[in-house]
Amino acid sequence: MNIYLDNAATSFPKPETVYKAIDLCLRYKCGNPGRSGHKLAMEANHIIFNTREQIGDLFGILDISRIIFTSNATEALNLGIKGLLKKGDHAITSTMEHNSVLRPLHRLEDDVVISVTRVKADKYGYVPVEAIKNSILPNTKLIVITHASNVVGTINPIDGIGETAKKNRIIFMVDASQTAGALSIDVKKSKIDILACSGHKNLFGPQGTGFIYINHGVNLLPLIEGGTGTDSKKDIQPKLLTERFESGTLNTPGIAGLGAGIAFIKKTGIKNIREKEILLTKYLLSQLKEIEELNIYGLSNPSSQMPVISFNIKGMDSGEFGTALSDKYNIMTRVGLHCAPLAHKTIKTFPQGTIRMSMGFFTTEKEIDFTIKCIKKILKKK
């Protein structure tokens, strides 16, 4: 039996309908969307359009031309950050961000293009609205915040941060990699100007999928330029969306799978998905807390975090422990810094990192029971 507890990296397994949608697309519908007028190209176009509509409906996006497909959230975040910020701008972020936010900002800062304030989260990984307010400068152009930490799962107050950004006429960008599909997100309600999402996590799409939403009035420069299937006689990138940001052939089979994943979410209900994941988090936390050798990080409050739990074993290397879980018991977790070094400095686990267990909708209590049993076995042999 394989037990998969690495859903914060990528969800597994996927709903059966996702596999079927990808297979159907590859076998019967995979012409090149937007490049030809024949039947297969039109079928592919329909898949792209349908998935865009699904995304719009899920996130409260009325103009679906503002939804741009990317290869992952990393590309979306790079597009939002590098496409927006110019010389002399100031950006605000937090110490809980993934490297997909930290590194693009650092590059621009290192090139003396922008300045950056990294608001320190509390020891639980929570970013207070007041700390964001206190970091605003006259030249602040962007606030970019993770909706939930990929290290400890703590959910940040994006409604309050979005309201602060709007009052100060600052563009608000949210990294929803850990929350899209598992928490309700409404771009209008939360005053989100740019939303970056991975498709392969809680949206149940395949790897190599993601998207960015760009609000009206937000002008970004493209990261990639090339063939779009439109305005081919011109040597400059089209101005109109979506073509301005979607150069090259799109990942039609992946987008078909993403659409099927979102359809599964809508059929199941985000509320039901969230309730199940809260129960799983509560169940795992209650059992982990009974093991004296563990240090658990974050809020340890299932209703205020995603189903992501980080811990360490007193007197034992996290890498050694993770390897034992995988090699001896086929329990798949993640160990290390999880591409978020500042988060680990914030929760005092740098440079060792943590053992991270991240559950998903298809995780079972039986799998959790077996995992706890195996943890105790490893500790007895320590």
C-alpha positions in Angstrom: 0.0 0.0 0.0 1.3 3.5 -1.0 0.2 6.4 1.2 0.5 9.7 -0.4 0.9 12.7 2.0 2.5 15.2 -0.3 -0.6 17.0 -1.7 0.9 20.5 -1.1 3.4 19.7 -3.8 0.9 18.1 -6.2 -2.4 16.4 -5.6 -2.5 12.6 -6.1 -4.6 10.7 -7.1 -6.8 12.8 -9.4 -10.5 12.2 -9.9 -11.1 9.5 -12.5 -12.8 12.1 -14.8 -9.5 14.0 -15.1 -7.7 11.0 -16.5 -10.6 10.3 -18.9 -10.7 14.0 -20.1 -6.9 14.0 -20.9 -7.1 10.7 -22.7 -10.2 11.7 -24.7 -8.5 15.0 -25.7 -5.2 13.3 -26.8 -7.0 10.6 -28.8 -9.8 12.5 -30.5 -9.6 16.3 -30.0 -6.0 17.5 -29.9 -5.7 19.8 -32.8 -3.8 23.1 -32.3 -6.2 25.7 -30.7 -6.3 29.0 -32.4 -4.0 28.0 -35.3 -6.4 26.4 -37.8 -10.0 26.3 -38.8 -10.4 22.6 -39.1 -12.5 20.4 -36.9 -9.8 19.2 -34.5 -8.5 22.7 -34.0 -12.1 23.9 -33.2 -12.5 21.0 -30.8 -9.3 22.0 -29.0 -10.5 25.6 -28.9 -13.8 24.5 -27.3 -11.8 22.8 -24.6 -9.8 25.9 -23.9 -12.9 28.1 -23.8 -14.8 25.7 -21.6 -12.1 25.5 -19.0 -11.7 29.3 -19.0 -15.4 29.5 -18.3 -15.1 27.0 -15.5 -12.3 29.0 -13.9 -14.3 32.2 -14.2 -17.3 30.7 -12.6 -15.2 29.2 -9.7 -13.4 32.5 -8.9 -16.1 35.1 -9.7 -14.3 36.3 -12.8 -16.8 37.9 -15.1 -14.5 38.7 -18.1 -12.9 35.4 -18.9 -10.5 37.0 -21.4 -8.6 38.1 -18.2 -7.8 34.5 -17.5 -4.4 33.5 -19.0 -3.2 29.9 -19.0 0.3 29.2 -17.8 2.4 26.2 -17.2 2.2 26.5 -13.4 1.8 29.1 -10.7 5.5 29.9 -10.9 5.1 31.2 -14.4 2.0 33.1 -13.4 3.8 34.7 -10.4 6.8 35.7 -12.6 4.4 37.2 -15.2 2.6 39.2 -12.5 5.8 40.5 -10.8 8.1 41.1 -13.7 5.4 42.2 -16.0 4.2 44.9 -13.5 7.1 46.3 -11.6 9.3 49.1 -13.0 12.3 51.1 -11.9 11.6 53.0 -8.7 8.6 50.8 -7.6 8.3 49.4 -4.1 6.7 46.0 -3.4 5.5 44.4 -0.2 5.5 40.7 0.5 5.9 38.4 3.5 8.4 36.0 5.0 6.0 33.1 4.4 6.3 33.2 0.6 7.4 30.5 -1.8 10.6 31.0 -3.8 8.3 31.6 -6.8 7.6 35.0 -5.2 10.9 35.6 -3.4 13.2 35.0 -6.3 11.6 37.2 -8.9 11.4 40.0 -6.4 15.0 39.4 -5.4 16.2 39.5 -9.0 14.5 42.9 -9.5 15.8 44.2 -6.2 19.3 42.9 -6.9 19.3 44.7 -10.3 18.4 47.9 -8.4 15.1 48.2 -10.2 12.8 48.0 -7.2 12.8 48.0 -3.4 11.1 45.3 -1.3 9.7 45.1 2.2 9.3 41.6 3.5 6.8 41.7 6.3 7.6 39.2 9.1 4.9 36.8 9.9 4.3 35.7 13.5 5.6 32.3 14.8 2.6 30.6 13.4 3.1 31.8 9.9 0.3 34.4 10.0 0.7 37.8 8.3 -1.2 40.6 10.1 -3.0 43.2 8.1 -1.6 45.9 10.3 1.9 44.9 9.4 1.1 45.3 5.7 -0.4 48.7 6.4 2.6 49.9 8.3 4.9 48.9 5.4 3.2 51.0 2.7 5.4 53.7 1.1 4.5 56.5 -1.3 5.9 54.4 -4.2 4.4 51.1 -3.2 3.1 49.5 -6.4 2.4 45.9 -5.4 1.4 43.8 -2.4 1.9 40.1 -3.1 0.9 37.6 -0.5 0.4 33.8 -0.3 -3.2 32.9 0.6 -1.9 30.0 2.7 1.6 28.8 3.7 2.9 25.7 1.9 5.0 25.0 5.1 2.5 25.2 7.9 -0.8 25.8 6.1 -1.7 29.0 7.9 -4.4 30.9 6.0 -3.8 34.6 5.6 -6.4 37.4 5.8 -6.6 38.3 2.1 -9.9 40.1 2.5 -8.3 42.6 4.9 -5.1 42.9 2.9 -7.1 43.4 -0.3 -9.1 46.2 1.3 -5.9 47.9 2.5 -4.5 47.7 -1.0 -7.6 49.1 -2.6 -7.8 52.0 -0.2 -4.2 52.9 -1.0 -4.5 52.3 -4.7 -2.0 49.5 -4.7 -2.2 46.4 -6.9 -3.0 43.3 -4.9 -1.6 39.9 -6.0 -2.5 36.6 -4.3 -0.6 33.3 -4.7 -3.4 30.8 -4.3 -1.3 27.7 -5.1 -2.3 26.1 -1.8 -5.9 27.2 -1.6 -7.5 27.4 -5.1 -10.1 24.6 -5.3 -10.2 24.0 -1.5 -11.2 27.4 -0.2 -13.8 29.7 -1.8 -12.0 32.6 -3.5 -13.9 35.6 -5.1 -11.6 38.0 -6.8 -14.1 40.9 -6.5 -14.9 40.3 -2.8 -11.2 40.0 -1.8 -10.2 43.0 -4.0 -7.7 40.8 -5.9 -6.1 42.4 -8.9 -3.8 39.5 -9.9 -4.5 35.9 -8.9 -1.9 33.2 -9.6 -2.9 29.6 -9.3 -1.4 26.2 -10.0 -3.7 23.7 -11.7 -2.1 20.5 -10.4 -2.8 20.9 -6.6 -6.3 21.4 -5.2 -7.8 22.0 -8.6 -7.0 18.4 -9.5 -5.5 19.2 -12.9 -2.3 17.5 -14.3 1.1 18.9 -13.8 2.1 21.6 -16.3 -1.1 23.6 -15.8 -1.9 26.9 -14.1 -3.3 30.3 -14.8 -3.2 34.0 -13.9 -6.1 36.4 -13.6 -5.4 40.0 -14.5 -7.9 42.6 -13.4 -9.1 45.4 -15.7 -6.7 48.4 -15.4 -3.7 46.3 -14.5 -1.2 46.5 -17.4 1.5 43.8 -17.6 4.3 43.3 -20.1 4.4 39.8 -21.5 7.1 37.4 -20.3 7.0 35.4 -23.5 6.4 36.7 -27.1 5.8 34.7 -30.2 3.1 33.1 -32.3 -0.4 33.6 -31.1 -2.4 32.7 -34.2 -3.6 36.4 -34.6 -2.0 39.5 -36.1 0.7 37.3 -37.7 1.7 40.0 -40.2 2.9 42.2 -37.3 6.3 41.9 -35.7 5.0 43.0 -32.3 2.9 41.1 -29.7 -0.9 41.6 -29.9 -2.4 44.0 -27.4 -5.6 42.1 -26.9 -6.1 39.4 -24.2 -5.7 36.5 -24.1 -3.3 36.4 -27.1 -1.0 39.0 -25.5 0.1 36.5 -22.9 -0.5 33.1 -24.5 2.2 32.7 -27.1 2.9 29.2 -28.5 0.8 26.1 -28.4 -1.2 25.7 -25.3 -1.2 22.5 -23.2 -4.7 21.4 -24.5 -4.7 17.9 -22.9 -3.6 19.5 -19.6 -6.2 22.2 -19.8 -8.8 19.5 -20.6 -7.8 17.7 -17.4 -7.9 21.0 -15.4 -11.4 21.6 -16.7 -12.4 18.2 -15.5 -10.8 18.8 -12.1 -12.8 22.0 -11.7 -16.0 20.2 -12.8 -15.3 17.6 -10.0 -14.9 20.4 -7.5 -18.1 22.1 -8.5 -20.0 18.8 -8.4 -18.6 17.8 -5.0 -18.8 21.3 -3.5 -15.9 23.4 -2.1 -17.7 23.5 1.2 -17.8 19.7 1.3 -14.1 19.4 0.3 -13.1 22.0 2.9 -15.1 20.2 5.7 -13.5 16.9 4.9 -10.0 18.3 4.9 -10.6 20.0 8.2 -11.7 16.7 9.7 -8.6 15.0 8.3 -6.3 17.7 9.7 -8.0 17.5 13.1 -7.6 13.7 13.1 -3.9 13.8 12.2 -3.1 16.6 14.6 -4.8 14.9 17.5 -2.6 11.8 17.0 0.6 13.6 16.3 0.2 15.6 19.5 0.2 12.4 21.5 3.8 11.6 20.4 6.1 13.3 22.8 9.1 13.3 20.5 7.5 15.6 18.0 7.7 19.4 17.7 4.7 20.6 15.6 4.8 24.0 13.9 2.1 26.4 12.9 -1.4 27.2 14.4 -2.5 23.6 14.9 -6.0 24.9 14.3 -7.7 22.9 11.5 -10.3 25.6 10.7 -7.6 28.2 10.2 -5.1 26.2 8.2 -4.9 24.1 5.1 -4.3 20.3 5.6 -0.6 20.9 5.8 1.3 19.9 9.0 5.0 20.4 9.6 6.9 18.8 12.4 10.3 17.6 13.5 11.5 14.7 15.6 13.6 15.6 18.6 17.1 14.4 18.1 16.6 13.0 14.6 17.3 14.4 11.1 14.2 15.2 9.2 15.7 13.8 6.0 16.5 10.5 7.7 13.0 10.2 9.1 11.3 11.0 5.7 13.5 8.4 4.0 12.5 5.8 6.6 8.8 6.5 6.0 9.2 6.2 2.3 11.6 3.2 2.0 10.2 1.0 4.8 6.5 1.9 4.7 5.8 3.5 1.4 4.6 6.7 3.1 5.3 9.7 0.9 6.0 13.0 2.7 8.3 15.9 1.9 11.3 17.0 4.0 13.5 20.0 3.9 12.8 23.7 3.2 9.9 23.2 0.8 11.2 26.1 -1.4 10.3 28.6 1.3 13.5 29.4 3.3 12.2 32.6 4.9 9.2 30.7 6.2 11.5 28.3 8.0 13.5 31.2 9.5 10.2 32.6 10.7 9.1 29.4 12.5 12.7 28.7 13.6 13.3 25.6 11.6 16.1 26.9 9.3 18.3 25.3 7.9 17.1 21.9 8.9 13.6 22.3 7.5 10.7 20.1 8.5 8.9 16.9 7.8 5.7 18.0 6.0 2.5 15.9 5.7 -0.1 17.4 3.4 -3.4 15.6 3.0 -5.9 15.9 0.2 -9.5 15.1 -0.5 -8.8 11.4 -1.2 -6.7 10.9 2.0 -8.4 8.5 4.4 -8.4 8.0 8.2 -7.2 4.5 7.7 -4.1 5.9 5.9 -3.5 8.3 8.8 -3.8 5.5 11.4 -1.2 3.4 9.5 1.1 6.5 9.2 1.0 7.1 13.0 1.7 3.4 13.6 4.8 3.6 11.4 6.0 6.8 13.0 5.9 5.1 16.4 7.8 2.1 15.0 10.6 4.3 13.7 10.8 6.1 17.0 11.2 2.8 18.9 14.2 1.9 16.7 15.8 5.4 17.1 
